[in-house]
């Protein structure tokens, strides 16, 4: 079983585990061009998760700094900016305001809509397959958090197909989805960690 307690600690919690797993996937690619293309895809997703204000160069400098930090400065690509090393204390000052816009399925959230839109723009191949797996599992976690009794792999994949206008249409046997038990345990573990952190802050 794959519980949060067994996973690596998130480098930047504001981007979530999905982004961190995508960075890990980028680092696993042997082809430098594929790594480069994957890095730009991740930056686009990170940009969509933040509200852009001020200078564009500063905004993307921060995103590339964060990408390098999440990879522990091990992602071997041609960075378009000179990476400035950051420490954990500095990253705590960054906030990611939730976008105020209409969401078709609120239990999945805006990030899933952005990720599925990205899927529709990608060519078939290993990169899209891996992102599809990450997105589908993120959808399952979101559904487990909203209503654990409503977990249904076929429904999740049906929603994914609808999000992508039928471009990504899979059966449960064709994708590696976490089990219902793993999804529920992951949510419970995450909620427990949040509660523990709140108690520490009050002290």
Steps between C-alpha positions, in 0.01 A plus 500: 500500500609856420426728793610862543715396798700278263540766231773760477423824677361771276757766416239772443159407636321780314551320170379165630624146444391492137758763399771332706429166334515666159841646589617155610374361171687770304822406681449136400494579127821402322438716194614858571249650252216311668615625841512853367151477351363344818656781709322766294172310541548497878580874502177570306303306761675674788428837340130412475498429873623848586351846456729703279566856611790732435801426282481193273874436519490494881195273495663238274833536679319394818331205324828369357663545840220296653527228233873466564437494876232228473748287303763561769697673221542166320280564193752510214355742243591828332337750732385821325602702808789492743374293789513669838521254786232544762455368851187354657448803720473722192241278331262531798438863404347402168122456489284353227159668501218280375367630167148639513337343197222258415601136534296237317551231766590669826604178674789464252605865518657747258841329485348184351331710231835658416679164493238335279517795261874441483436135416288594198790704363760223536599246237455128583805351666661413834481858631127524441445150640682590822315829538173316437581259784587785734186695412269200536644416842472864606134491393450190713656672801278805446192278478603309813533829688160621377311174561684173562177307441483632144829345383454335163792446260275478193334831596838667550624386159169601343545850648857505370377409150240778519758752623725414203218488244551127455872531424590300812259208523612210716367197686607435862709206377699731272634734768672458836255659743549481876249288688206652686665405829825674403315816393302523824810427712695770314229760566477403867877521537507843333221632722679362805820680401314830457338464841835425661661804335220728626553377856873569473438855381269573795767405752 
